[in-house]
Amino acid sequence: MKHKYLLLLSSFLFAACNRYYYKPSGINDPLFTAGGQLHASFAGSSEEDNNDHSSFTDLQLAYSPINHLGLLANYSTYKYRPFDKTVAPANAYLIEAAAGGYVVPGQGKRKFVADLYAGGGVGQMHSDIDAHLRKIFLQPGFGVRSRIVDVVFNFRFSNIRYSDINTKGYDYAYLTNNRLIDTISGRNLGDGSYTFFEPGVTLRTGYKFVKAQFQAAFAAPVSVVSWHYNGLRFTVGLHVNMEEIIELTRKNNEKK
């Protein structure tokens, strides 16, 4: 009999001390204002609950080759280490890419930016159950960019689908006891996909080309999701405007 398992494994991409709960991924919005800009950010988090430890890292790149066009690339990793050694640990990664456009109405020191990106990604998890993940998303956003403070709001829609699920020989009782079976709908995880509305807010503060970044991302199911999920993710990191560093280096070389 084919196992009907609910994989609450989206959390393998995100911070949570329970590896079976979904959390939204980090949002990459560089707030481009002109072509030729290149941004990079690095963020992460670490949580401990009942001696269970989870951690993740996010590396995000963004490039605008010409005015009004933006390209995004994201790489995320996740590790889960339970205190109970009878519980399997988890290791995972997610790779995403997106393209879109932006507009910057008006001029001045503070610039309003509106953008829209569409993209997708793939990932894998290795734990007591292994799985592949496919994700597609649409990410509208708007914000204000200045020399010292940036604020951006996003309203992302993400659709996720699992495939190549390997239960590694665990029986139905094990999958049920570990909350890996959808006992409400009985639907096989690989038979469908799940859609989430994922708004987020990002604050960056610093000076010139380096800013500290604080981000909160939320998740609310749009489709029927009978399994548990975690609807909040908070990250802290650094955001760097690489084009300003390149320009500063160029000017310093010219002075020599």
Secondary structure, DSSP 8 states (H G I E B T S, - for coil): ---------GGGGS--SSTTSB-----------STT-EEEEEEEEEEEETTEEEEEEEEEEEE-SSTTEEEEEEEEEEEEE-SSTTS--EEEEEEEEEEEEEE--S-SSSEEEEEEEEEEEEEEEESSSEEEEEEEEEEEEEEEE-SSEEEEEEEEEEEEEEEEEE-TT--HHHHHHTT-S-TTT---GGG-EEEEEEEEEEEEEEETTEEEEEEEEE-EESS---S-B--EEEEEEEEEEHHHHHHHHHHHHHH-
